[in-house]
Amino acid sequence: MSHKTHLGFPTLSDVEHFENTRPMGLDELPRQHQIDREMAVIRTYHERIAKAIGVFWGHKDCTEYLQTLILNGGDGFGNARIGFRKEVVSALLNLVKLHQEQMR
């Protein structure tokens, strides 16, 4: 009579007992983690803009400031630029969404 003994690893037939282990989507991360991640991208390339966003964050004018950055390419203080890197634009767009959700 054969008796199976597990040596620490489950058999493949036990797979249905395990939780789904797929990686968490970026939109599933906690909101503050998402904000921090996007701010780190902006801070990497535009320290002054990141500081300004930090000051405006949580105020109703923050969304308008972020949209002005995206649409005008400047920093809202008269300092023009020729646009942003794609990762910065993506971070700014995500911050607009996160700020609007927070202000609801």
Secondary structure, 3 states (H helix, E strand, C coil): CCCCCCCCCCCHHHHHHCCCCCCCCHHHCCHHHHHHHHHHHHHHHCHHHHHHHHHHCCCCHHHHHHHHHHHHCCCCCCCCCCCCCHHHHHHHHHHHHHHHHHHC
